[in-house]
Amino acid sequence: MFKITEDCIEKKTLTEYFSSEAPKGTAEFEQLIQKFESEPQYKFRMRDHDQEVFYIGYSDDCTRKSGFDPLDMYGEYYGCIDIQYLNDKGEYERL
């Protein structure tokens, strides 16, 4: 699961949740949100081919397992081709 918290192009703050495990609007989706908010989250940013940051958000996974979900399920639709996660050193690192 992941959530988009900032649209850097439109300069908007968002709280929009996404999951590949359950459809939006279902009880299962709401349970996933509660679980997501109670567990560690990993900050990410998505960029386009010019390396301009389009979106910032948080994911429950920053590994290759499902760390690409934000890019695959959201970012690619808006022209993002890259996802980076904030590491322990406070630097963004490409997945």
OpenMM code with the backbone's topology and positions (N, CA, C; nanometers):
from openmm import Vec3, app, unit

residues = "MET PHE LYS ILE THR GLU ASP CYS ILE GLU LYS LYS THR LEU THR GLU TYR PHE SER SER GLU ALA PRO LYS GLY THR ALA GLU PHE GLU GLN LEU ILE GLN LYS PHE GLU SER GLU PRO GLN TYR LYS PHE ARG MET ARG ASP HIS ASP GLN GLU VAL PHE TYR ILE GLY TYR SER ASP ASP CYS THR ARG LYS SER GLY PHE ASP PRO LEU ASP MET TYR GLY GLU TYR TYR GLY CYS ILE ASP ILE GLN TYR LEU ASN ASP LYS GLY GLU TYR GLU ARG LEU".split()
positions = [
    Vec3(0.0855, -0.1171, 0.0000),
    Vec3(0.0000, 0.0000, 0.0000),
    Vec3(0.0892, 0.1223, 0.0000),
    Vec3(0.0382, 0.2296, -0.0579),
    Vec3(0.1088, 0.3567, -0.0554),
    Vec3(0.0081, 0.4699, -0.0561),
    Vec3(0.0575, 0.5880, -0.0200),
    Vec3(-0.0259, 0.7069, -0.0276),
    Vec3(0.0547, 0.8186, -0.0913),
    Vec3(-0.0117, 0.8987, -0.1716),
    Vec3(0.0469, 1.0179, -0.2309),
    Vec3(0.0111, 1.1345, -0.1391),
    Vec3(0.1127, 1.2105, -0.0972),
    Vec3(0.0875, 1.3199, -0.0029),
    Vec3(0.1131, 1.4578, -0.0620),
    Vec3(0.1836, 1.4617, -0.1747),
    Vec3(0.2151, 1.5923, -0.2329),
    Vec3(0.2234, 1.5841, -0.3847),
    Vec3(0.1525, 1.6745, -0.4506),
    Vec3(0.1624, 1.6942, -0.5947),
    Vec3(0.2533, 1.8151, -0.6132),
    Vec3(0.3774, 1.7921, -0.6521),
    Vec3(0.4763, 1.8994, -0.6605),
    Vec3(0.4562, 1.9902, -0.7816),
    Vec3(0.3876, 1.9441, -0.8830),
    Vec3(0.3607, 2.0256, -1.0013),
    Vec3(0.2479, 2.1245, -0.9720),
    Vec3(0.1392, 2.0747, -0.9164),
    Vec3(0.0228, 2.1581, -0.8838),
    Vec3(0.0378, 2.2288, -0.7491),
    Vec3(0.1438, 2.1913, -0.6757),
    Vec3(0.1683, 2.2465, -0.5409),
    Vec3(0.0486, 2.2220, -0.4494),
    Vec3(0.0035, 2.0963, -0.4463),
    Vec3(-0.1120, 2.0564, -0.3663),
    Vec3(-0.0718, 1.9502, -0.2649),
    Vec3(-0.1346, 1.9551, -0.1483),
    Vec3(-0.1198, 1.8511, -0.0478),
    Vec3(-0.2343, 1.7526, -0.0657),
    Vec3(-0.2019, 1.6254, -0.0653),
    Vec3(-0.3017, 1.5201, -0.0873),
    Vec3(-0.2921, 1.4149, 0.0228),
    Vec3(-0.3924, 1.3343, 0.0338),
    Vec3(-0.3859, 1.2097, 0.1096),
    Vec3(-0.4712, 1.1101, 0.0328),
    Vec3(-0.4067, 1.0457, -0.0622),
    Vec3(-0.4766, 0.9514, -0.1485),
    Vec3(-0.4086, 0.8159, -0.1369),
    Vec3(-0.4850, 0.7133, -0.0993),
    Vec3(-0.4321, 0.5800, -0.0759),
    Vec3(-0.4526, 0.4899, -0.1974),
    Vec3(-0.3566, 0.3973, -0.2173),
    Vec3(-0.3636, 0.3008, -0.3264),
    Vec3(-0.3132, 0.1665, -0.2775),
    Vec3(-0.3732, 0.0605, -0.3294),
    Vec3(-0.3289, -0.0739, -0.2943),
    Vec3(-0.3596, -0.1684, -0.4092),
    Vec3(-0.2687, -0.2628, -0.4295),
    Vec3(-0.2939, -0.3667, -0.5298),
    Vec3(-0.3639, -0.4859, -0.4651),
    Vec3(-0.3876, -0.4787, -0.3340),
    Vec3(-0.4436, -0.5920, -0.2604),
    Vec3(-0.5953, -0.5879, -0.2442),
    Vec3(-0.6575, -0.4689, -0.2587),
    Vec3(-0.8030, -0.4589, -0.2405),
    Vec3(-0.8557, -0.3362, -0.3151),
    Vec3(-0.9775, -0.3438, -0.3666),
    Vec3(-1.0368, -0.2297, -0.4367),
    Vec3(-1.0756, -0.1177, -0.3395),
    Vec3(-1.0598, 0.0062, -0.3868),
    Vec3(-1.1029, 0.1217, -0.3068),
    Vec3(-1.2510, 0.1101, -0.2737),
    Vec3(-1.2861, 0.1609, -0.1554),
    Vec3(-1.4255, 0.1626, -0.1155),
    Vec3(-1.4735, 0.0369, -0.0449),
    Vec3(-1.3868, -0.0629, -0.0349),
    Vec3(-1.4269, -0.1864, 0.0329),
    Vec3(-1.3806, -0.1844, 0.1786),
    Vec3(-1.4411, -0.2680, 0.2601),
    Vec3(-1.4007, -0.2795, 0.4007),
    Vec3(-1.2559, -0.3267, 0.4098),
    Vec3(-1.2173, -0.4155, 0.3210),
    Vec3(-1.0794, -0.4658, 0.3195),
    Vec3(-0.9800, -0.3522, 0.2922),
    Vec3(-1.0152, -0.2619, 0.2010),
    Vec3(-0.9298, -0.1468, 0.1700),
    Vec3(-0.9149, -0.0572, 0.2932),
    Vec3(-1.0238, -0.0337, 0.3643),
    Vec3(-1.0192, 0.0482, 0.4859),
    Vec3(-0.9322, -0.0173, 0.5930),
    Vec3(-0.9383, -0.1488, 0.6028),
    Vec3(-0.8536, -0.2211, 0.6984),
    Vec3(-0.7061, -0.2086, 0.6600),
    Vec3(-0.6780, -0.2113, 0.5304),
    Vec3(-0.5406, -0.1944, 0.4840),
    Vec3(-0.4881, -0.0554, 0.5189),
    Vec3(-0.5729, 0.0457, 0.5080),
    Vec3(-0.5330, 0.1822, 0.5450),
    Vec3(-0.4968, 0.1880, 0.6931),
    Vec3(-0.5802, 0.1302, 0.7776),
    Vec3(-0.5525, 0.1303, 0.9211),
    Vec3(-0.4210, 0.0595, 0.9520),
    Vec3(-0.3991, -0.0540, 0.8891),
    Vec3(-0.2745, -0.1282, 0.9087),
    Vec3(-0.1560, -0.0460, 0.8598),
    Vec3(-0.1704, 0.0157, 0.7424),
    Vec3(-0.0652, 0.0979, 0.6826),
    Vec3(-0.0253, 0.2121, 0.7758),
    Vec3(-0.1233, 0.2802, 0.8320),
    Vec3(-0.0964, 0.3959, 0.9169),
    Vec3(-0.0353, 0.3561, 1.0518),
    Vec3(-0.0474, 0.2301, 1.0914),
    Vec3(0.0066, 0.1860, 1.2197),
    Vec3(0.1467, 0.1247, 1.2074),
    Vec3(0.1952, 0.1087, 1.0863),
    Vec3(0.3248, 0.0449, 1.0631),
    Vec3(0.4252, 0.1434, 1.0041),
    Vec3(0.5539, 0.1054, 1.0009),
    Vec3(0.6554, 0.1940, 0.9415),
    Vec3(0.6239, 0.2256, 0.7950),
    Vec3(0.6563, 0.3476, 0.7560),
    Vec3(0.6351, 0.3916, 0.6181),
    Vec3(0.7663, 0.4450, 0.5629),
    Vec3(0.7810, 0.4391, 0.4324),
    Vec3(0.9026, 0.4809, 0.3654),
    Vec3(0.8693, 0.5929, 0.2672),
    Vec3(0.9359, 0.7050, 0.2842),
    Vec3(0.9096, 0.8216, 0.1998),
    Vec3(0.9723, 0.8013, 0.0622),
    Vec3(0.8968, 0.8373, -0.0412),
    Vec3(0.9460, 0.8264, -0.1782),
    Vec3(0.9121, 0.9523, -0.2564),
    Vec3(0.9790, 0.9651, -0.3692),
    Vec3(0.9440, 1.0689, -0.4656),
    Vec3(0.9514, 1.0087, -0.6049),
    Vec3(0.8651, 1.0592, -0.6934),
    Vec3(0.8634, 1.0117, -0.8314),
    Vec3(0.8989, 1.1277, -0.9234),
    Vec3(0.9835, 1.0976, -1.0225),
    Vec3(1.0337, 1.2014, -1.1122),
    Vec3(1.0082, 1.1649, -1.2586),
    Vec3(1.0111, 1.2686, -1.3420),
    Vec3(0.9975, 1.2458, -1.4861),
    Vec3(1.1366, 1.2333, -1.5488),
    Vec3(1.1421, 1.2274, -1.6823),
    Vec3(1.2697, 1.2082, -1.7517),
    Vec3(1.3653, 1.3265, -1.7345),
    Vec3(1.3134, 1.4449, -1.6972),
    Vec3(1.3961, 1.5619, -1.6702),
    Vec3(1.4389, 1.5688, -1.5237),
    Vec3(1.4069, 1.4673, -1.4477),
    Vec3(1.4356, 1.4549, -1.3055),
    Vec3(1.3605, 1.5573, -1.2209),
    Vec3(1.2501, 1.6075, -1.2743),
    Vec3(1.1642, 1.6967, -1.1974),
    Vec3(1.0731, 1.6116, -1.1094),
    Vec3(1.0662, 1.6469, -0.9816),
    Vec3(0.9836, 1.5712, -0.8878),
    Vec3(0.8366, 1.6050, -0.9116),
    Vec3(0.7567, 1.5029, -0.9388),
    Vec3(0.6134, 1.5203, -0.9611),
    Vec3(0.5337, 1.4922, -0.8345),
    Vec3(0.5660, 1.3813, -0.7659),
    Vec3(0.4867, 1.3384, -0.6504),
    Vec3(0.5773, 1.2915, -0.5372),
    Vec3(0.5292, 1.3136, -0.4154),
    Vec3(0.5943, 1.2644, -0.2943),
    Vec3(0.4897, 1.1855, -0.2174),
    Vec3(0.5336, 1.0775, -0.1547),
    Vec3(0.4397, 0.9974, -0.0773),
    Vec3(0.5114, 0.9012, 0.0145),
    Vec3(0.4342, 0.8057, 0.0652),
    Vec3(0.4845, 0.7059, 0.1598),
    Vec3(0.4350, 0.5680, 0.1184),
    Vec3(0.5234, 0.4687, 0.1337),
    Vec3(0.4910, 0.3314, 0.0976),
    Vec3(0.5197, 0.2396, 0.2157),
    Vec3(0.4548, 0.1240, 0.2175),
    Vec3(0.4831, 0.0262, 0.3223),
    Vec3(0.6008, -0.0638, 0.2854),
    Vec3(0.6585, -0.0435, 0.1665),
    Vec3(0.7696, -0.1258, 0.1207),
    Vec3(0.8633, -0.0418, 0.0350),
    Vec3(0.9922, -0.0494, 0.0611),
    Vec3(1.0895, 0.0239, -0.0204),
    Vec3(1.1869, -0.0725, -0.0889),
    Vec3(1.1399, -0.1959, -0.1110),
    Vec3(1.2226, -0.2961, -0.1777),
    Vec3(1.1628, -0.3278, -0.3147),
    Vec3(1.2323, -0.4069, -0.3875),
    Vec3(1.1850, -0.4429, -0.5221),
    Vec3(1.0555, -0.5230, -0.5198),
    Vec3(1.0205, -0.5792, -0.4053),
    Vec3(0.8980, -0.6596, -0.3979),
    Vec3(0.7761, -0.5778, -0.4405),
    Vec3(0.7450, -0.4735, -0.3685),
    Vec3(0.6320, -0.3876, -0.4087),
    Vec3(0.6674, -0.2397, -0.4013),
    Vec3(0.7946, -0.2103, -0.3908),
    Vec3(0.8392, -0.0713, -0.3871),
    Vec3(0.8138, 0.0060, -0.5149),
    Vec3(0.7919, -0.0665, -0.6251),
    Vec3(0.7614, -0.0007, -0.7523),
    Vec3(0.6113, 0.0262, -0.7696),
    Vec3(0.5280, -0.0235, -0.6784),
    Vec3(0.3829, -0.0042, -0.6917),
    Vec3(0.3428, 0.1418, -0.7138),
    Vec3(0.3986, 0.2380, -0.6392),
    Vec3(0.3578, 0.3774, -0.6641),
    Vec3(0.3843, 0.4217, -0.8083),
    Vec3(0.4992, 0.3829, -0.8602),
    Vec3(0.5333, 0.4184, -0.9975),
    Vec3(0.4441, 0.3444, -1.0964),
    Vec3(0.4261, 0.2145, -1.0749),
    Vec3(0.3467, 0.1322, -1.1663),
    Vec3(0.1978, 0.1680, -1.1640),
    Vec3(0.1448, 0.1949, -1.0445),
    Vec3(-0.0001, 0.2158, -1.0305),
    Vec3(-0.0418, 0.3629, -1.0422),
    Vec3(0.0535, 0.4553, -1.0346),
    Vec3(0.0172, 0.5975, -1.0310),
    Vec3(0.1102, 0.6836, -1.1174),
    Vec3(0.2386, 0.6776, -1.0881),
    Vec3(0.3343, 0.7684, -1.1501),
    Vec3(0.3457, 0.7591, -1.3006),
    Vec3(0.3476, 0.6367, -1.3538),
    Vec3(0.3629, 0.6205, -1.4984),
    Vec3(0.2507, 0.6877, -1.5758),
    Vec3(0.1328, 0.6905, -1.5195),
    Vec3(0.0183, 0.7545, -1.5846),
    Vec3(0.0433, 0.9037, -1.6059),
    Vec3(0.1230, 0.9646, -1.5155),
    Vec3(0.1509, 1.1078, -1.5218),
    Vec3(0.2895, 1.1390, -1.5775),
    Vec3(0.3556, 1.0402, -1.6364),
    Vec3(0.4829, 1.0637, -1.7020),
    Vec3(0.6058, 1.0424, -1.6150),
    Vec3(0.5890, 0.9873, -1.4964),
    Vec3(0.7035, 0.9589, -1.4105),
    Vec3(0.7724, 0.8312, -1.4575),
    Vec3(0.9041, 0.8332, -1.4549),
    Vec3(0.9797, 0.7156, -1.4984),
    Vec3(1.0771, 0.6668, -1.3913),
    Vec3(1.0794, 0.7333, -1.2764),
    Vec3(1.1789, 0.7041, -1.1742),
    Vec3(1.1153, 0.7152, -1.0363),
    Vec3(1.1535, 0.6248, -0.9461),
    Vec3(1.1100, 0.6345, -0.8074),
    Vec3(1.2326, 0.6229, -0.7184),
    Vec3(1.2391, 0.7098, -0.6192),
    Vec3(1.3504, 0.7107, -0.5242),
    Vec3(1.2934, 0.7092, -0.3832),
    Vec3(1.3632, 0.6361, -0.2955),
    Vec3(1.3235, 0.6294, -0.1549),
    Vec3(1.4279, 0.6989, -0.0689),
    Vec3(1.3804, 0.7650, 0.0356),
    Vec3(1.4685, 0.8314, 0.1306),
    Vec3(1.5376, 0.7248, 0.2149),
    Vec3(1.6709, 0.7286, 0.2174),
    Vec3(1.7450, 0.6273, 0.2928),
    Vec3(1.7783, 0.6772, 0.4339),
    Vec3(1.8499, 0.5960, 0.5092),
    Vec3(1.8842, 0.6285, 0.6476),
    Vec3(1.9758, 0.7498, 0.6598),
    Vec3(2.0442, 0.7853, 0.5520),
    Vec3(2.1350, 0.9002, 0.5514),
    Vec3(2.0630, 1.0298, 0.5174),
    Vec3(1.9312, 1.0196, 0.4903),
    Vec3(1.8543, 1.1379, 0.4528),
    Vec3(1.8684, 1.1767, 0.3064),
    Vec3(1.9137, 1.0810, 0.2245),
    Vec3(1.9324, 1.1048, 0.0804),
    Vec3(1.8354, 1.0157, 0.0032),
    Vec3(1.7889, 1.0663, -0.1106),
    Vec3(1.7029, 0.9840, -0.1952),
    Vec3(1.7884, 0.8891, -0.2768),
    Vec3(1.7422, 0.7649, -0.2836),
    Vec3(1.8149, 0.6588, -0.3532),
    Vec3(1.7206, 0.5908, -0.4515),
    Vec3(1.7662, 0.5751, -0.5731),
    Vec3(1.6845, 0.5110, -0.6766),
    Vec3(1.6655, 0.3628, -0.6451),
    Vec3(1.5438, 0.3176, -0.6626),
    Vec3(1.5139, 0.1761, -0.6359),
    Vec3(1.5594, 0.0912, -0.7531),
] * unit.nanometer
topology = app.Topology()
chain = topology.addChain("A")
for resn in residues:
    res = topology.addResidue(resn, chain)
    for name in ("N", "CA", "C"):
        topology.addAtom(name, app.Element.getBySymbol(name[0]), res)
